[in-house]
Amino acid sequence: MKFTHKELVKYKGHEGFINFISEHYVTICTHEVEKCDKLAEGSRCKINQINLVVYTWEWDLITRQKDES
């Protein structure tokens, strides 16, 4: 199965988007939260993410979602 970055997906009841793709696994970002000013100051990334790691043997459990925006 081929994925694209930011593609909307569902996996085992979790909804999110493809955040990272390798030949061994993908990550699905389920939540993003802006860091408070104190943490964001000097940070390379201004958000925190919760990502699920899905290995190749479970890729068939990932379903694509249509972009509703």
Kinemage of the C-alpha trace (Angstrom):
@kinemage 1
@onewidth
@group {chain A} dominant
@subgroup {mainchain}
@vectorlist {calphas} color= white
{ca met a 1} P 0.000 0.000 0.000
{ca lys a 2} L 1.323 3.456 -0.887
{ca phe a 3} L 0.690 6.481 1.301
{ca thr a 4} L 1.161 10.202 0.877
{ca his a 5} L 2.113 12.754 3.524
{ca lys a 6} L -0.942 14.429 5.139
{ca glu a 7} L -3.301 11.785 3.697
{ca leu a 8} L -6.369 11.393 5.946
{ca val a 9} L -6.737 7.861 7.320
{ca lys a 10} L -8.398 5.679 9.969
{ca tyr a 11} L -6.648 2.922 11.904
{ca lys a 12} L -8.233 0.769 14.627
{ca gly a 13} L -10.763 3.479 15.538
{ca his a 14} L -8.235 6.331 15.415
{ca glu a 15} L -8.519 9.116 12.843
{ca gly a 16} L -5.590 11.208 11.705
{ca phe a 17} L -3.183 11.894 8.884
{ca ile a 18} L -0.053 10.203 7.585
{ca asn a 19} L 2.847 12.095 9.122
{ca phe a 20} L 5.888 9.972 8.213
{ca ile a 21} L 6.462 7.220 5.658
{ca ser a 22} L 9.270 4.666 5.532
{ca glu a 23} L 9.550 1.239 3.972
{ca his a 24} L 9.103 -0.343 7.442
{ca tyr a 25} L 6.372 1.770 9.049
{ca val a 26} L 4.212 4.886 8.813
{ca thr a 27} L 3.152 7.263 11.554
{ca ile a 28} L -0.382 8.553 11.898
{ca cys a 29} L -0.812 11.870 13.699
{ca thr a 30} L -4.024 11.762 15.745
{ca his a 31} L -3.687 15.056 17.679
{ca glu a 32} L -1.778 18.326 17.419
{ca val a 33} L -1.589 20.921 20.199
{ca glu a 34} L 0.215 24.259 20.158
{ca lys a 35} L 2.969 24.539 22.739
{ca cys a 36} L 2.650 27.208 25.399
{ca asp a 37} L 4.782 30.318 24.825
{ca lys a 38} L 7.440 29.187 27.293
{ca leu a 39} L 7.913 25.815 25.540
{ca ala a 40} L 7.556 27.260 22.041
{ca glu a 41} L 10.291 29.816 22.612
{ca gly a 42} L 13.396 28.460 20.939
{ca ser a 43} L 11.637 25.280 19.794
{ca arg a 44} L 12.122 24.107 16.254
{ca cys a 45} L 8.494 23.010 16.107
{ca lys a 46} L 5.740 25.031 17.790
{ca ile a 47} L 3.337 22.098 18.163
{ca asn a 48} L 3.215 18.794 20.034
{ca gln a 49} L 1.902 15.745 18.201
{ca ile a 50} L 0.565 12.359 19.192
{ca asn a 51} L 1.573 9.804 16.548
{ca leu a 52} L 0.783 6.118 16.157
{ca val a 53} L 3.426 3.860 14.619
{ca val a 54} L 1.974 1.302 12.202
{ca tyr a 55} L 4.299 -1.398 10.868
{ca thr a 56} L 3.936 -2.901 7.391
{ca trp a 57} L 2.161 -6.048 8.573
{ca glu a 58} L -0.773 -3.883 9.757
{ca trp a 59} L -0.995 -1.511 6.778
{ca asp a 60} L -4.029 -3.419 5.516
{ca leu a 61} L -5.891 -2.169 8.634
{ca ile a 62} L -5.459 1.457 7.499
{ca thr a 63} L -8.374 2.913 5.532
{ca arg a 64} L -8.231 6.118 3.511
{ca gln a 65} L -10.641 8.943 4.303
{ca lys a 66} L -11.972 11.598 1.970
{ca asp a 67} L -10.926 15.171 2.691
{ca glu a 68} L -14.112 16.880 3.853
{ca ser a 69} L -12.729 20.421 3.832
